[in-house]
Structure formats: C-alpha cells, structure tokens
Amino acid sequence: GENVEQHPSTLSVQEGDSAVIKCTYSDSASNYFPWYKQELGKRPQLIIDIRSNVGEKKDQRIAVTLNKTAKHFSLHITETQPEDSAVYFCAASKGGDSSYKLIFGSGTRLLVRP
Amino acid sequence: NAGVMQNPRHLVRRRGQEARLRCSPMKGHSHVYWYRQLPEEGLKFMVYLQKENIIDESGMPKERFSAEFPKEGPSILRIQQVVRGDSAAYFCASSPDKFLGYGYTFGSGTRLTVV
C-alpha cells in the first residue's frame, strides 16, 4: 500500500534561518500533497498544499516543491520565527474515489531557537 | 459558523471499559472521516461515513471498534473493552460532498487515555 516517509524527525534551526523538511511517497498515482502544522495538544492545521500538476507553490514564508519523477516533495520555511516551532506532517493521497484517504508521514519536530 | 466539534476533549477510561467519541460535522456536511494519532506518530485513516452508511472502514481495527453516523445527531466512534494501546488522539473531519482532496479541517480531537 501507499507509504510516506518523512525526514528529518527533528530539526533545530536558529531564528531567521531556513528549514527544509522532505517527504517521499511510494504510490505514483498520488496527486495531492498537503502539509499540516501541529502545535502541542492541538489539532493538525493545513498550512499549504500542492497538486501533481504543479511543481512549486509559495505562500509568504512557506513554499512546497514537488518532484513527480523522484516521488518526493519538500516544505521550505524561510526566515524562521519561534512561533514556527511545532510538529510538521506531510501527507499524500490519490485522486478520484480515494482522495479522502490521506497517508501521513511520521512528522518532523521543528525547534526554532531565538 | 462553527467548525467540526468533537467531544469530549479528554477522556479517561480504565482497561475493559467502553469509550464513546462524538463528532458533530460542520453545518450542511453529511460526510465524516475519522483519523487516529498514536503518540509521536502521524495520523492514520480509520473510517469514512456518510449519513447512515459506512463507506470505507478499511483503517478500523477488526475487533472492538465501530463507527456510526445516524440520520440525526453526531457521528460516534465506539471502542469496546479498551486497552492501553488505544490511548491516542482521535480526530474527525467533515465535508459537504465526497471529499475532493482540498485539505481537511480537523476538529479539536478527543484525547483518550486508558489507565
């Protein structure tokens, strides 16, 4: 079945530096890739997503890139701030009748040091 | 316009007891999805329900777990004879039609602790 691997499991950066989190997926039929941010004890919140017909998407300090050939996608956070500290999850799903079934990565704990 | 409402927020059960988790979808939504998050892990799909129908329960453990979404009232995830391994956060999401893949908005979750 579909599998999503996420690296690194923890990431510590200095405030103002960039952070990059990478995910790979196994099912070439996957075509939707959201990223979620989860603060301690709270719900996962969608921060950005990308579809397979697009190679890159940007929203202020956050960007996601997708390489369909290599089956990997990455989250880039620039000018990191302490409030970016959280656990980040990537996910993937196939389109059509299976689009509701998101397969999540295992998460990256990001710590931004002031 | 309230979002997806889940209750209780925290639930403590002793081993062998039953746990009932409720999910009230957003107004006008008739499709509900349940996910489970074990400690230090990502979310895993459990079940997809439409009003009065289970569409996909492929992620549900075969025993002790059941889900329903009646014509009236919230969706219920029921866990019988809970064990320590059931301790997790349970999140639900909803959509007005079959999910088209534009990003879930999850409820606040129910954190189940089995002691």
Interface residues (C-beta under 8 A of the other chain):
Chain A: V4 Q6 N31 Y32 P34 G41 K42 R43 P44 Q45 L46 D49 F89 A91 S93 G95 D97 S99 Y100 K101 L102 I103 F104 G105 S106 G107
Chain B: H31 Y33 Y35 E40 E41 G42 L43 K44 F45 Y48 D56 G59 F91 S95 K98 F99 L100 G101 Y102 G103 Y104 T105 F106 G107 S108 G109 R111
